[in-house]
């Protein structure tokens, strides 16, 4: 998913939290809440970029 209110930040959908959606960065980190109307599906290119970031984080031994 892409949060357009945060500069097109890509995250994985985690859950509905009241009126918000909780998203988590693909390569780890704290979740954030986004308004559903500010969230869209990630494009194929955005998903691939997020997966590459995740693979690179794992190769560096970062916890996800």
C-alpha positions in Angstrom: 0.0 0.0 0.0 1.1 3.6 -0.6 0.4 6.4 1.9 0.0 9.5 -0.3 -0.2 11.8 2.7 3.4 10.8 3.6 5.2 11.4 0.4 4.1 8.1 -1.2 5.5 6.0 1.6 5.2 2.3 0.9 4.0 -0.1 3.6 2.3 -3.4 4.3 -1.3 -3.3 5.5 -1.5 -4.6 9.0 -4.9 -3.9 10.4 -7.8 -1.5 10.8 -7.3 0.7 13.9 -10.5 2.6 14.4 -10.9 5.0 11.6 -7.3 4.4 10.4 -5.3 1.7 8.7 -2.1 0.6 10.3 0.8 0.2 7.8 4.3 -1.1 8.4 7.4 -0.4 6.2 8.3 -3.4 4.1 11.9 -3.5 5.5 10.9 -3.1 9.1 10.3 -0.3 11.5 7.5 1.1 13.4 3.9 1.0 12.1 2.1 4.2 11.3 -1.6 5.0 10.9 -3.0 6.4 7.7 -6.4 7.6 6.7 -8.0 5.1 4.3 -8.7 7.8 1.7 -4.9 8.7 1.6 -4.0 5.0 0.8 -3.8 3.4 -2.6 -2.5 0.1 -3.9 1.2 0.1 -4.7 2.1 -0.3 -8.4 4.1 -3.2 -9.5 7.3 -1.1 -9.6 6.7 0.2 -6.1 6.1 -3.3 -4.7 9.3 -4.5 -6.4 11.3 -1.6 -5.0 10.0 -2.4 -1.5 10.9 -6.0 -1.8 14.4 -5.1 -2.9 14.8 -2.9 0.1 13.7 -5.7 2.3 16.1 -8.2 0.8 19.0 -5.6 1.2 18.0 -5.1 4.9 18.1 -8.9 5.5 21.5 -9.2 3.8 22.8 -6.6 6.2 21.5 -8.6 9.1 18.9 -6.1 10.1 15.9 -7.4 12.0 12.6 -7.1 10.2 
